[in-house]
């Protein structure tokens, strides 16, 4: 497969406290992540792990504190011209978590799609823009498209609004869609439709998708590859089935143990969460999971583990993983 986007040492820190405070919140630290063409990769972790910060770094909502993002072989830091920046934002749009606040309630559905077409595809005339708006609305499974375009957001269900978000992204002719928890605020009964939509967009439109979620089950259903985040670090990554069938990092094992199986009896030896969330404000060296880890050793308190390959394309950042 062909590499589409890669991060190297991607880091984002935020200042916390008062004016003279020197404290920093380490939202993302030293992340190396690769996304290939026509690939769906799931970024998984609990709330506060840094998943959404990575999404906003890739979408250029935030600037990195350190590290770089390389898109199609070109560092984003070298994009200076407005034309190049617009081109990247059209290639890498974002679909937000909340379908109720991501659309402007004062405008019809057509407004956001048409505005994106005018901004990112100036080669289209008025008739072509209208035809393209109809096409992308139909592509996300909303019918009749002409009627949907004339509705206001309050006239749509949550699932329909989220599909409109994907239609807006699709109008740009994207190469990578960043989907930040796109189904977490929807009823369980309609989540599968959105997951199937993302899979269909990859097949029909050729886009890659970075699917950000805390839901292991949906990550398994949708993604080709999975990256597990904890405390601002990626702690495990690899093909989805390999990672979930044979998790190497204790945190990944903990996530999987938290997914209930109604058919299985209770396991008294299951991995149990026994600690507090990680400290990410001026963290000390060492593994940030060590306080919750049943396998922690002395080395974990003084040396931050790095990702190391433990199988074909399967890596974990753990001193004791084998």
N, C-alpha and C positions, 0 to 999 in steps of 0.2 A: 504494500500500500504506500501511497505518497503522503509525506508529511505536509500538513496544512498549517498548523500553528504549534509553536513550542515556547515554553517559558524556561528561563534559566536563572536560578537563584531568586525567583520572584518574591519580594518582601514588601509588606505594607505595615507601618507602625502609625499609631495615632497618639497624639499628646492627650493626656488626661490630667485632671486636677486643675488648680488655679493658674494664674498668669505666670507665676514664677516656679511652677512645678516642673521638675525634670523627668517626671514619670512618663513611660511610654507603654501603650497597649500593643502587644505583638499579635496583630490579627492574623497575619500571614508571614511565615518565616521560611525563606530559602526553598521555595517550591519549584521543582522541575516537573513539568507536565507536557506531554505531547498528545496532540489530536491529529488524526489522519483524515484524509479525504473520505467522505461517505461512511464515517464511523460515528457510532453513538457511544459516548463514554459517560458513565455515571460518577458523579462526585458525591460521596456519601459521608455522613457524619452527623453528630448530634448538634443541636443549636449552640452557636457560639464557637464552632470549630474553625470557622474561616471560609466556609464554602461561598457564601454570598459576597464576601470581600473579593475572592478570586474572580467571581462573575463580574463585579464592577471594575476590577482592574483590567480584565480582558475587553470590557465594553468601553474602556477609557473614561469611566465616570470618576475613578480615582487614578492618580499618578502613582507609580511604584516608589517606595522609599529606596529600594535597591533592586538589582536584577534587571532583566529585560524580557520583553515579549517579542518573539520573532514570528512574523506572518509571511508565509511563502518565501522564506529565506531573507526577509528584510526586517531589521529591527524597527519597531514602532517609534522609537526615540528619534529616528531619522526622518519621520514623516513631518514635514514642516509646512508644505503648501496646503491650502484649504481644500483643494481638489483631492489630494491624497488622503487627507483626514476624512473627508466625506465618503470617499470610496471605501475606506476601511470600515467606517460605521455602517455603510450599506451592506458590506460583505459579512459583518459580524453584529447583527442586531440582537436585542435582548427581549425576552418575554418574561414579564414580571409575575410575582407570586399572586398578587391580589387582583382578580379580574374586576373588582368593584371600584377600585381607585385608579387603575391604569388607563382607563378611557375617560376622556373629558365628557361629563354629562351634558354640557351645553351644546355639543355638536352631534350631528348624525354620524353613523358608522363610516360613511363614505369620506368624511372630512380627514380622519387620520390616514386613511389609505391614500387618498388623493394627494395630501400634503407630502407624504413620503415619496410618492411617484414624481412629483414636481421637483423635489429636492435632490433625489438620488438618480432619477432617470429622465433628465431633461431632454433627451432625444425623442421622447414620445409626445405626439400631439394630443389634443383634447380627446379625440375619438379613441385613440390608442390607449390613453390612460383609463377611459371608462371601460373599455374592453378588458384591460388588464385587471382592473378592480373587480370586475365580475368573475374573471378567471380565478383569482386568488381566493375569493370568498367561496367559490364552488370547490376549490382544491382542498379547503379545510372542512368540507362537509356541511356547509350552510346553504339551504335552499328555501325558496327561490332567491338567488343572489341579488337580483335587482331590488327586491323587497327588503332584504336584510340591510342593504346599503342605505336605505332611506329611514331606517329605524334609529331611535336614540338608545343609548346604552341601557336606560332603565326599562326598556321594552324587551330586553334579552335576559335569558337565564345566565347563571354563573358560568355554566359550561359553554354557552354560546359566546359570551364575552371573551372567554379565554381563547376560543377558536378565532375570534376577531383579532386578538393579539397575535396569533400565529399568521393570520392573513396579512396583517400589517408588516410583519417581518418578511414574509414571503414576497411581498410586492417589491422589495429591494433587490431581488435575485440573490439571496444570501449564499455564502459558502459555509457558514457556521452559525447556527442559532444557539444562543445561550438561554436555556430555559431554567429559571430560578424557582424551584419548588412550584411548578405550574399547576399541579393537581392537589396541593395540600389543603386548599380552601374550598374544594369542591366536594359534593356528596360522593360517598364511596361508589354509589351505583353508576356514576357517570365518569369516574376516573379512567376506567379501562378504555373508553372511547377516545380520550385525549392521548393515552399511551399509544393506542393503535394509530392515531393521527400522526404522532411523531415518527413512528416506524414507517408509515406510508410516505411521509415527506422525504425521508431518506431514500426510499426506493424510487419514488416518482420524480422528485425534484433534485436528487443528488446532493442534498445538503448533509453536513455533519451536524451533530447535536451534542452540546455539553448539557447533560441532564443533572441538575442539582437537586438532591433529595435527602431526606433522613429515613426513607422507607426502603429497606433492603429488598422487600418482595417486588416492588415496582422496578427497582434497579435490575434485579435478576430477569424480570420479564422483558425489559426493553433493551438493555445495553449490551454492547460487545465486550467492553472493558470497564473495569471499575477501579476507582481510586478512593481510598478511605482516608478521611482527614480527622485529625485530633489535635486540639490545641495549637492550630496554625500550621501544623506539619502534615504532609502526606505520609502516612505510616505504612500503607500497603497498597500495591497496585498490581494489576495483572488481568488476564482474561476473566470475565465475570464468573464463568462456571468453575474455573480453577481456584479463584479466590474464595468463593463461597463453599465449594466442596472441600477445600483443604486450606482454611485460613491459617496464616502463619503468625500474624501479630495478635497478642492477647486482646487488644481492643476490638479487632475484627471478630474474634471469638466471642467477646462479650456482646457485641451487637447481634450476632446470630443467635446467641442463647436467649436474647430478649424477645425474639420472634416466637410467639406461642404456636404450638402445633396441637390442635384439638384432638388429634388421633393418638398422640403419644402420652404415656403415663409420665407423671412428675419424676424428674431425675434429681435425686438428692446430691449428685456429684457435679451438677451443672455449674458453669462459671458464674460467680455471684459478684455483682458490683459492690465494692466495699469501701469506696472512698468518695472524695469530693471532686468537682470539676477542676481542670488544671488552672494553675496560676499563669496568666498571660500578661500581667502588668510587671514589667521588668523581671522576666523569669530568669532563674538561675540556670546554669548549664545542667545537663542531664536529661533523661527521658521525662517528658511531661505527663506520661501515663503511670509513672512508677508508684504513686501513692494509691492507685487503684489496681495495680497489677499483682496477681497472685504468684508471678514468676520472677519478680524483681530481685536483682542481685546488687552488690555494692557498686559495681561499675555503672549501673543505671543512674546513680545519684550524682555522678561527676562528669559523665561523658554523654553528649547527645548522640544517639544512634543515627546513622545514615542509611539510606536505602541501599540494600545489597540484594543481588539476584539470588533467589533460592530455587528457581525453576525456570522453564522457558517463558520469558517475558513476565515473570512473577517475582516481585521484589517486596521486601519488608524492611522497615527501619526498627530493628529490634536486636539487642545484643544476644538474646538467648534463642531466637527463632531458628529453626533448622528445616 
